Amino acid sequence: MYRLALFDLDGTLADRQSALSDAVAGLCRVHALAPTTEQWLRTELVDRANAADFARLREVFGLDTPAAQLWQEYVSLMAAAVTCRPEVLEGLARLRKAAWTIGIITNGAGDIQRAKLAATGLADLVDGVAVSGDLEIRKPDLRLFELAATRCGVSLAGGGWMIGDNPAGDIGGGHQAGLRTIWLRGRPWPDGLPTANHIVDDVTDAITILLNETSE
């Protein structure tokens, strides 16, 4: 088995929800948007965001600012607000030192996800990144897992691990891709989904499991 570890980004390596709250508040403050507009944004962007959301925002509330500008401002605000804890960055550095190949596989628009990776320092610690916006497909689609492995310079045929917080997208998708899985508990677990190989409360616990693994 390869020492390949594919990680989800939002809710696994990075705190998207806190960043989302800060970014939406900042955008609304800059444009003096009403509380009802701010609440609309928080609801619409709770799971994911892309440029089309800001075209709808502009249309629904009759804003003068171009949608493309609103989107780029949001991307910049998210990049400024998103965080990855130092102990997570240190854990990934330890994995690399232990000869693990590290990839990130994430749903979302390419520009915003890569802005987060650059801002948090994660981009410097991984071998490859696959974003759903690259192919207009989303986890658990096998093609996104294949892209992640390819961008890491390996093949899914060699096996590896998938680590994430989304039961269907991360764990279900990882299982379909032939990977062993580690789930960060929190979301409801759907009926009929194969269980993860390990269940943890924090991604640092998942990194510890990987570091304790020996090559097979």
Secondary structure, 3 states (H helix, E strand, C coil): CCCEEEECCECCCECHHHHHHHHHHHHHHHCCCCHHHHHHHHHHCCCCCCHHHHHHHHHHHCCCCCHHHHHHHHHHHHHHHCCCCHHHHHHHHHHHHCCCEEEEEECCCHHHHHHHHHHHCHHHHCCEEEEHHHHCCCCCCHHHHHHHHHHCCCCHHHCCEEEECCHHHHHHHHHHCCCEEEEECCCCCCCCCCCCCEEECCHHHHHHHHHHCCCC
